[in-house]
Amino acid sequence: MAHTINLLPSPTARLSRAKGRSYYLDTQGHRLPSVTTILNATKPPAARQALARWKQRVGKDTAQQISTQASRRGTLTHKHLKDYLLGHVSACPEAIRPYWQSLETVLPHLSNVRLVEGTVFHYDLCYAGKVDCIASYHGEPCLIDWKTSDRPKESIQRLYDNPLQLAAYCGAINHTYTDHDIHLTKAMIVVALPDEAAEVFWFDTEDLRNHWHHWQDRLREFYA
């Protein structure tokens, strides 16, 4: 591990669930819905129909198996990434080795790790979420979201609501850390793939601004 670690304080939070929705509870008793809950509740009909068609095509049991495997793979990869980013040396689980090797094209370019799996709250807009990482990539401070996939995404369109999630997290980070001179205007989604280099989707200031506007639309719909 060659990167520097300079962690920001992370708010204490507890995740709770009610009626199929996720909420983050802070130490003062404020309970805010998660970004993923808001996006799921406001998913456009076309996206819901596409998911239903996929489940029908592959079959209910196969769809469940694919989702479970992807979730387990993502959890293992995130855990190993957390250990790595915090400077803890651990053996890579065999089940995620191809995905970890994929990330080796990205990890050497990280520096100044500021946050790893930290919860952030946006009290003005009433939402919260857990961000994967704040670090510098090629010297540029940014928010990083880690994903795993069995095949390349190839386009931002195939990231679906992930860019909106990214913009929401950036807004919450800048709201949470106003006293720490943090104002992120760049972000990236990194997709780990078996047997090939990870895909990197970079979002500059203008990209994030556009996705932030769409996120605010979904937020208003959620609270309408």
Secondary structure, 3 states (H helix, E strand, C coil): CCCCECCCCCCCEEEEEECCEEEEEECCCCEEEEHHHHHHHCCCHHHHHHHHHHHHHHCHHHHHHHHHHHHHHHHHHHHHHHHHHCCCCCCCCHHHHHHHHHHCCCHHHEEEEEEEEEEEEECCCCEEEEEEEEEEECCEEEEEEEEECCCCCCCHHHHCCHHHHHHHHHHHHHHHCHHHCCCCCCEEEEEEECCEEEEEEEECHHHHHHHHHHHHHHHHHHHC
